[in-house]
Amino acid sequence: MGAAPAGGWTTGTIIELDHPTDRLVRLRFHVEDRVDHLPGQHYVVRLRAPDGYTAQRSYSIASDPDDPLLELMVECLPGGEVSGFLHDDAAVGDVLELRGPIGGWFVWEGDAPSVAVAGGSGVVPIVAMTRYARRLGLQDQLKVVVVARTWDDLPYAAELQRYGAFIALTRENLAVEGGGDRVAAPPYPAEVEDLVAGAERAYVCGSVGFASYATRLLEDAGVPTDAIRVEQFGETG
């Protein structure tokens, strides 16, 4: 794998905006002088007040590199300056300052059989990977495990289910195709053994606590520690 692409500061115009849930906002931008990204990279969004005050946050890219628009899915966090503005105030036609793509460690180009484990809004970069895999017919090269409290708490839930991701809900049972329910619980090691079999690389994305849990889950399932790539975020991430 060569050096990942990187872009500087530019602007993006919001072309589409919707709220899949009361906590999430999905934004699709036309980006000026856009640099093609790899699945797993992110962008920085910077807001600038009239008095010159700025606030910025990093958000993972959800869109496939072949998508003509840049897609971000942002969770509105309590007290979040940037996420709050994007969720409550941003509108189609707004022009925002963006920098990206950024990052070269947490990327997947279909170059190795891999497994991804993500929690909550940590699924966003994994969605970019699944879209890329589906377009190129590489679904057998990327197995996915996602965890959320409820179905409504999981961004892109229906799309991930169509991809074939193993979905574990911890606060409600999940109806399994063909009948029956999966009890509300995190993934059990036995449930992921087949998914990690043959994986040469693993990706973990979620909160600090989730990342620690998911890393242990993968290690218990036989994935070498040095094959696991982790991207985690805190309350202001």
C-alpha positions as a printed Julia matrix, in Angstrom:
237×3 Matrix{Float64}:
   0.0     0.0    0.0
   1.43    3.38  -1.01
   1.07    6.69   0.74
  -2.54    7.65   1.45
  -3.87   10.77  -0.3
  -3.98   13.98   1.72
  -5.72   17.28   1.06
  -5.4    20.77   2.51
  -7.98   23.33   3.52
 -10.76   23.92   1.01
 -14.5    24.55   1.08
 -17.5    22.29   0.77
 -21.07   23.2   -0.14
 -23.84   21.21   1.54
 -25.87   19.61  -1.27
 -27.97   17.24   0.83
 -28.82   17.17   4.54
 -31.13   14.93   6.53
 -31.6    13.62  10.07
 -31.85    9.81  10.14
 -32.54   10.01  13.9
 -32.94   12.81  16.41
 -29.22   12.58  17.25
 -27.71   12.16  13.8
 -27.26   14.41  10.8
 -26.12   13.17   7.4
 -24.39   15.78   5.25
 -23.32   15.43   1.62
 -20.91   18.04   0.28
 -19.62   19.17  -3.06
 -15.96   19.77  -2.23
 -13.89   22.26  -4.19
 -10.65   20.82  -5.6
 -11.48   17.53  -3.96
  -8.72   14.97  -3.42
  -9.92   11.38  -3.81
  -9.99    9.56  -0.48
  -9.49    6.0    0.69
 -12.08    4.16   2.8
 -11.28    4.83   6.45
 -10.0     8.39   6.08
 -11.58   11.49   7.65
 -12.11   15.21   7.18
 -11.85   18.17   9.56
 -14.8    20.56   9.6
 -13.98   24.08  10.82
 -16.53   26.7   11.85
 -15.59   30.37  11.96
 -17.5    33.03  13.93
 -17.69   36.69  12.83
 -15.25   37.63  15.62
 -12.67   35.18  14.28
 -13.26   32.41  16.86
 -12.94   28.96  15.31
 -13.93   25.45  16.35
 -13.12   22.28  14.46
 -13.69   18.56  14.72
 -12.72   15.49  12.72
 -15.38   13.27  11.15
 -14.96    9.99   9.31
 -15.99    9.73   5.68
 -18.96    7.5    4.93
 -18.96    7.78   1.15
 -17.35    5.43  -1.32
 -14.37    7.05  -3.1
 -16.35    6.8   -6.35
 -19.22    8.91  -4.94
 -19.23   12.39  -6.52
 -20.19   13.88  -3.13
 -18.44   13.66   0.24
 -20.71   12.12   2.89
 -20.32   12.64   6.63
 -22.58   11.27   9.36
 -22.33   13.35  12.53
 -23.66   12.48  15.97
 -24.82   15.5   17.96
 -22.96   15.37  21.27
 -23.98   17.24  24.43
 -22.2    20.57  24.39
 -20.59   19.84  21.04
 -19.9    23.16  19.29
 -19.38   21.71  15.83
 -21.75   18.73  16.01
 -24.46   20.94  17.53
 -24.19   23.48  14.72
 -24.17   20.81  12.02
 -27.19   19.11  13.58
 -29.28   22.17  14.48
 -28.25   25.05  12.22
 -26.54   23.87   9.04
 -28.62   23.99   5.87
 -28.4    23.02   2.22
 -26.35   25.64   0.4
 -24.09   26.47   3.35
 -20.39   26.62   2.53
 -18.08   25.27   5.22
 -14.32   25.04   5.62
 -13.03   21.48   5.22
  -9.63   19.81   5.3
  -9.0    16.32   4.01
  -8.75   13.56   3.34
  -6.58   12.79   6.37
  -5.11    9.57   7.73
  -3.22    6.63   6.35
  -3.27    4.01   9.09
  -6.97    3.19   9.3
  -7.58    2.61   5.59
  -8.65   -0.45   3.62
  -8.07   -0.83  -0.12
  -9.16   -4.44  -0.49
  -5.51   -5.46  -0.33
  -5.94   -7.96   2.54
  -8.75  -10.12   3.91
  -9.97   -8.18   6.92
 -12.54   -7.95   9.68
 -13.96   -4.72  11.08
 -15.59   -4.28  14.49
 -17.38   -1.0   15.18
 -19.63    0.44  17.84
 -22.34    3.09  17.49
 -21.26    6.02  15.32
 -17.91    4.29  14.93
 -19.5     2.39  12.03
 -19.11    5.42   9.72
 -15.63    4.63   8.3
 -16.62    0.98   8.09
 -19.61    1.97   5.93
 -17.17    3.59   3.5
 -15.24    0.31   3.42
 -18.37   -1.77   2.8
 -19.52    0.53  -0.01
 -16.1     0.24  -1.61
 -16.1    -3.54  -1.17
 -19.58   -3.9   -2.65
 -18.75   -1.77  -5.69
 -15.62   -3.8   -6.45
 -17.14   -7.19  -5.6
 -14.85   -7.67  -2.59
 -17.46   -8.51   0.05
 -15.68  -11.78   0.8
 -12.57   -9.79   1.73
 -14.23   -7.67   4.42
 -16.3    -9.14   7.25
 -18.07   -6.72   9.56
 -19.29   -6.84  13.17
 -21.25   -3.86  14.54
 -22.57   -3.2   18.02
 -25.17   -0.7   19.23
 -27.63   -0.32  22.07
 -30.71   -0.42  19.81
 -31.47   -0.58  16.1
 -32.3     3.14  16.08
 -28.93    3.93  17.69
 -27.04    2.3   14.82
 -26.23    4.58  11.85
 -26.73    2.89   8.47
 -28.33   -0.1   10.21
 -30.36   -1.32   7.22
 -27.46   -0.85   4.82
 -25.09   -2.77   7.08
 -27.63   -5.56   7.42
 -27.94   -5.78   3.62
 -24.16   -5.96   3.36
 -24.2    -9.01   5.62
 -22.72   -7.48   8.76
 -23.15   -9.33  12.03
 -25.21   -6.94  14.17
 -25.33   -7.2   17.96
 -27.73   -5.02  19.91
 -27.19   -4.72  23.66
 -30.53   -3.22  24.75
 -33.07   -4.99  22.53
 -33.4    -8.34  20.82
 -32.68   -8.43  17.11
 -34.95  -10.44  14.83
 -32.86  -12.89  12.84
 -33.74  -13.63   9.23
 -35.36  -17.03   9.09
 -36.98  -16.71  12.5
 -36.01  -16.18  16.08
 -34.37  -13.39  18.02
 -30.8   -12.75  19.01
 -30.78  -11.95  22.7
 -29.67   -8.43  23.64
 -25.96   -8.78  24.38
 -22.53   -7.86  23.04
 -21.03  -10.31  20.55
 -19.84  -13.58  22.03
 -16.42  -14.86  20.92
 -18.05  -17.92  19.36
 -20.24  -15.66  17.21
 -17.28  -13.97  15.55
 -14.9   -16.91  15.15
 -15.99  -17.63  11.58
 -15.83  -13.95  10.67
 -12.25  -13.51  11.83
 -11.03  -16.77  10.31
  -8.42  -15.98   7.67
  -8.36  -12.26   8.44
  -4.91  -10.72   8.01
  -5.98   -7.34   9.36
  -8.62   -6.03  11.75
 -10.17   -2.58  12.17
 -11.75   -1.36  15.39
 -13.65    1.93  15.64
 -15.69    3.36  18.5
 -15.44    4.98  21.89
 -12.42    4.42  24.11
 -14.25    1.82  26.17
 -15.63    0.05  23.1
 -12.23   -0.02  21.41
 -10.74   -1.77  24.43
 -13.58   -4.3   24.49
 -13.43   -4.97  20.73
  -9.67   -5.42  20.78
  -9.99   -8.07  23.49
 -12.79   -9.75  21.54
 -10.61  -10.01  18.44
  -7.59  -11.22  20.4
  -9.72  -13.88  22.11
 -10.91  -14.97  18.66
  -7.3   -15.44  17.53
  -6.42  -12.18  15.76
  -2.8   -11.16  16.46
  -2.53   -7.91  18.38
  -0.21   -6.37  15.78
  -2.83   -6.96  13.07
  -5.44   -4.78  14.83
  -5.79   -1.14  13.81
  -7.77    1.02  16.21
  -9.5     4.36  15.77
 -11.21    5.65  18.89
 -12.93    8.82  19.96
 -13.93   10.48  23.21
 -16.8    12.72  24.2
 -15.55   15.57  22.02
 -14.43   13.41  19.11
